[in-house]
Amino acid sequence: MAGGGLLGTVGPLILMFVLFYFLLIRPQQKRQKAVQQMQSELKKGDRVVTIGGLHGFVDSLDEDKVVIRCGDGSRLTYDRAAIRDVVASETSNS
């Protein structure tokens, strides 16, 4: 009788953990993997948006830094991890 009561108490907790995993944890891990892949595949000419909202074009890259050319021609250096999204590529627009 005590064993059945314990399973009745722990069962909903296990079910809640499984639901959290499939609804929250797993999708977040997939998003992180997709962002890391996007950041590793950056190339010169890509139009990007940083996590701070800066829009520009990738001017040059190295292992962990990206130089972004802004609309006024200025060049700013960011960590690769600061790139939130690739909007388009200059080569695909021409």
C-alpha positions as CSV (number, residue, x, y, z in Angstrom):
1,M,0.0,0.0,0.0
2,A,2.8,2.4,0.8
3,G,4.5,1.6,-2.6
4,G,1.3,2.5,-4.5
5,G,1.1,5.8,-2.6
6,L,4.7,6.6,-3.4
7,L,4.2,5.9,-7.1
8,G,1.0,8.0,-7.0
9,T,3.1,10.9,-5.6
10,V,6.2,10.5,-7.8
11,G,4.3,9.7,-11.0
12,P,3.0,13.2,-11.7
13,L,6.4,14.7,-11.0
14,I,8.0,12.3,-13.5
15,L,5.3,13.1,-16.0
16,M,5.8,16.9,-15.5
17,F,9.6,16.5,-16.0
18,V,9.0,14.6,-19.3
19,L,6.6,17.3,-20.5
20,F,9.1,20.1,-19.6
21,Y,11.8,18.2,-21.4
22,F,9.8,17.9,-24.7
23,L,8.1,21.3,-24.5
24,L,11.0,23.5,-23.2
25,I,14.4,21.9,-22.9
26,R,14.6,20.0,-26.2
27,P,13.4,22.8,-28.5
28,Q,15.9,25.2,-26.8
29,Q,18.7,22.8,-27.4
30,K,17.7,22.6,-31.1
31,R,17.6,26.4,-31.4
32,Q,21.1,26.7,-29.8
33,K,22.5,24.1,-32.2
34,A,20.9,25.9,-35.2
35,V,22.4,29.3,-34.1
36,Q,25.8,27.7,-33.6
37,Q,25.7,26.2,-37.0
38,M,24.6,29.6,-38.6
39,Q,27.5,31.3,-36.8
40,S,30.0,28.8,-38.0
41,E,28.8,29.1,-41.6
42,L,29.1,32.9,-41.8
43,K,30.9,34.1,-44.9
44,K,31.9,37.4,-46.4
45,G,29.0,39.3,-47.9
46,D,26.3,37.9,-45.6
47,R,23.8,40.5,-44.4
48,V,23.6,40.0,-40.6
49,V,21.8,41.3,-37.5
50,T,23.6,41.3,-34.1
51,I,22.0,40.5,-30.8
52,G,22.1,44.3,-30.2
53,G,20.1,45.0,-33.3
54,L,22.9,46.3,-35.6
55,H,22.3,45.5,-39.3
56,G,25.3,45.2,-41.7
57,F,27.3,43.0,-44.0
58,V,30.1,40.7,-43.0
59,D,33.3,42.3,-44.2
60,S,35.9,39.8,-42.9
61,L,36.1,36.9,-40.5
62,D,38.5,34.9,-38.4
63,E,38.1,32.1,-35.8
64,D,36.1,34.0,-33.2
65,K,35.6,37.6,-34.6
66,V,33.5,39.1,-37.3
67,V,34.0,42.6,-38.9
68,I,30.7,44.1,-39.9
69,R,30.4,46.9,-42.5
70,C,27.6,49.3,-41.6
71,G,25.5,51.5,-43.9
72,D,27.8,54.5,-43.5
73,G,30.9,52.4,-44.4
74,S,32.2,52.1,-40.9
75,R,33.5,48.7,-39.8
76,L,32.8,47.2,-36.4
77,T,34.4,44.1,-34.8
78,Y,32.1,41.7,-33.0
79,D,32.4,38.2,-31.5
80,R,30.8,35.5,-33.7
81,A,28.5,34.8,-30.8
82,A,27.0,38.3,-31.2
83,I,25.5,37.4,-34.6
84,R,21.8,36.7,-34.1
85,D,20.7,36.1,-37.6
86,V,21.8,36.0,-41.3
87,V,19.2,38.0,-43.3
88,A,20.6,37.5,-46.8
89,S,23.8,37.2,-48.8
90,E,25.1,40.0,-51.0
91,T,25.9,37.4,-53.7
92,S,22.3,36.2,-53.8
93,N,20.9,39.7,-54.1
94,S,22.8,40.5,-57.3
